[in-house]
Every structure is written in structure tokens, then in C-alpha cells.
């Protein structure tokens, strides 16, 4: 009786795994990264780097107060 139950449960498991729904493919456009890359300037990157590396962010150690701060540069 136990072996019959285990066979039945295995059969149900295989049926459940094999009957997953197929995802529909959608036509989504992929953004062109070169458009966004052209908006980044050297001064913006320098400002961001100096902001995140400043003492105000307290080293941004995981779990520390500085890690939870947001920048508004």
C-alpha cells in the first residue's frame, strides 16, 4: 500500500512539473544604451564619485548608517 502511494505521489509530481504554462513572447523594444551613454559627462561622474567617497557616507559599510543614505548630487 505504501509503495502504491509513493508511486502515485511521484506520478503526480511528474505531471505537475511537466504541465507548466508556456510563457508568451512579447515584442518588447530594447533601449539603445548609446543614447543614454551620450548623456553622461565627465563632470557628472566626478561629482558622483566624490559624493559617494565623501565622509558624509561613512564608508557605506553593509548595515551601517552610511550604506542607507541616498545621494542627491
Secondary structure, 3 states (H helix, E strand, C coil): CHHHHHHHHHHHHHHHHHCCCCCCCCCCCCCCHHHHHCCCCHHHHHHHHHHHCCHHHHHHCCCCHHHHCCCCC
